[in-house]
Amino acid sequence: MLNSPTYLGTVQDVQGATISIALDKNTVSGLVFLDGHGYRIGQIGSFIRISIGFTDLFGIVSQVGAGAVPEALLKAEPYGYRWLKVQLIGESQRAGRFARGISQYPTIGDHAHLVTEEDLSRIYGRADAPNLVRVGSLASAESIPALIDIDKIVTRHSAVVGTTGAGKSTTVANLLVTLSDPQKYPSARVIILDIHGEYHAALKDRASIFRVNADPANGEQPLFIPYWALSLDELLRITPFRGINDADRAALVEKVKSLKMTALSAQSRAGVTPDTMTVDTPVPFSIHRLWYELHRLICSTHTAQSANQSEATEAIEPDASGNPQLGDIMQVVPPKYRPITQGGPNRVYLSAAPLNIRRQILALESLLRDTRYNFLFRPGDWCPNPDGQPAKDLDALLSSWIGGDKPITILDLSGVPVSILIDLVGVLIRLVFDALFWSRYAPEGGRVRPLLFVLEEAHAYLNAGNEGAASIAARRIVKEGRKYGLGAMIVSQRPAEIDTTILSQCGTMFAMRLANAHDRSQVMSTVSDNLEGLFSMLPTLRTGETIIVGEAVQLPLRAIIDAPSKNRRPDSHDPLIFDPKSEGGWNRAKQAEDYARVLKLWRSESPREKQASEE
């Protein structure tokens, strides 16, 4: 064993899964070559092997030098440059399958060996294994592919974190291209909540893109989120009714339920009856009629005093032809009422309705007229008529989102008003979760055909202490989603701002370059392995380099993510100040510019010159 070219030294201290190894005096530090492969001795993040009988223990080097000296030997070894501190990770029977966890521990004097590429291949598995996919190569041995377990990456949740420019979006795009391989995984399905519209270019051949203010010429479809699919609480949060008192809320509940009941009586819906329907059941109703009837109830004037007021006593102003000006429900035009008068035989009184929501009704009127919200309140074929009947039901919407002919669905939220973005993210997560939860035993359900939810820019809506709809829905996925075939991939440049509960439930972590100490601390606190030494490398990782820890890999590893081709790179690269190709940047000769075009793009809320040729 001492003559083995892989021999490093002996175990001199054991503290649980943390051991200290003294390098043999004949062990050459630095770079050694075995069978044509170069290995770095004492590299943080490298692996060691300790043989105990028929069992091989494997560990990862977390500290080198004086800091690795056992406390009891500090005086005897004041410099300690020949010591390694190692975290034991797993074990395998000789030439057998590797497994995480330690069933036995080394003793003083046991021999430690360098882990060769043959050992790494045994640990990480074969690239042709059906449940393993390649995402890159090991940074310490580039001939060894970095493989992840697709079962663990989808349903056990994952997180991709790293500072701006570290390669997060490229890594995510590469992962999704790999996971959506039509040859290996023809039934894959992934939904991306794309806050900034970055993934269109990278995944356009694999993805159906839904976007507010869609440009069909660019392969986009309109994004519609029918308001009637929201729960009452969700609807109240995105309308002016947020924060109304209990009495007004109760009245609103009854009004919405009544409208749903009327619509259901006119056209039955599979799976629900008048006896089983609640105010949260996704049954169509007309919010425009809700506004209209509430407006007539609260904002109307009457020719009679309170106790005698009814629809017949409404003081509606006639037009020039003598016809009452009743307004228009779908065009959000209220009836025109006669003004209040103080006396006389034709005295006009204000409505005596007890509800205190006049201000909210007027605000809802403005909201329904705002074209920015048409995707929600006028959702195309899913917009009910005044009687509460839409042209299409939710099955058509779900089919387009999660049952389409492409494995990836991009929900581009870049055109969603910022004021409701967080709530809408929660709505989208909840809708898909509920659909897969209740259909979990059906062929379309999550247990038969799992789904991966990619939550981009997660720090914007999953921040710590936030009890918004997005955080509530995301916590439900990471806590319960595994059982129902729904997984989450959290993507963020600021892991310190993400709810710890959510991040700690991610079974696999892709940690890229992180310069901020708080972010690194958050990442280290959420992984189960004691790998402080390995994570100390985070500030110095190269672009596209990542440390992968967790359930999807057999051992923690430092990997170089495969760079995608130019046509598969997300639209998130840094603009160049000096562009050697002179296609942009400050070194390009100044050209004629048209700021009318800038204004047009701004107003159309489309960076790709949507309708640029339509005049």
Buried (B, 14 or more C-beta within 10 A) or exposed (E): EEEEEBBBBBBBBBEEBBBBBBBBEEBEEEEBEEEEEEBBBBBBBBBBBBBBEEBBBBBBBBBBBEEBBBEEBEEEBEEBEBBBBBBBBBBBEEEEEBEBEBEEBBEEEBBBBBBBBEBBBBBBBEEEEEEBBBBBBBBBBEEBBBBBBBBBBBBBBBBBBBBEBBBBBBBBBBBBBBBBEEEEBEEBBBBBBBBBBBBBBBBBEBBBBBBBBBBEEBBBBBBBBBBBBBBBEBBBBBBBBEEBEEEBBEBBBEBBBBBBBBBBEEEEBEEBEEEEBEBBBBBBBBBBBBBBBBBBBBBBBBBBEEEEBEEEBBBBEEEEEEEEBBBEBBEBBBBBBBEEEEEEEEBBBBBEBEBEBBEBBBBBBEBBEEEBBBBBBBBBEBBBBEBBEBEBBBEBBBEBBBEBEBBBBBBBBBBBBEEBBBBBBBBBBBBBBBBBBEBBEEEBBBBBBBBBBBBBBBBBBBBBEBEBBBBEBBBBBBEEBBEBBBBBBBBBBBBBBBBEBBBBBBBBBBBBBBEBEEBBBBBBEBBEBBBEBBBBBBEEBEBBBBBBBBBBBBBBBBBBBBBBEEEBBBBBEEEBEEEEEEEEEEEEEEEEEEEEEEEBBEEBBBEBBBEBEEE
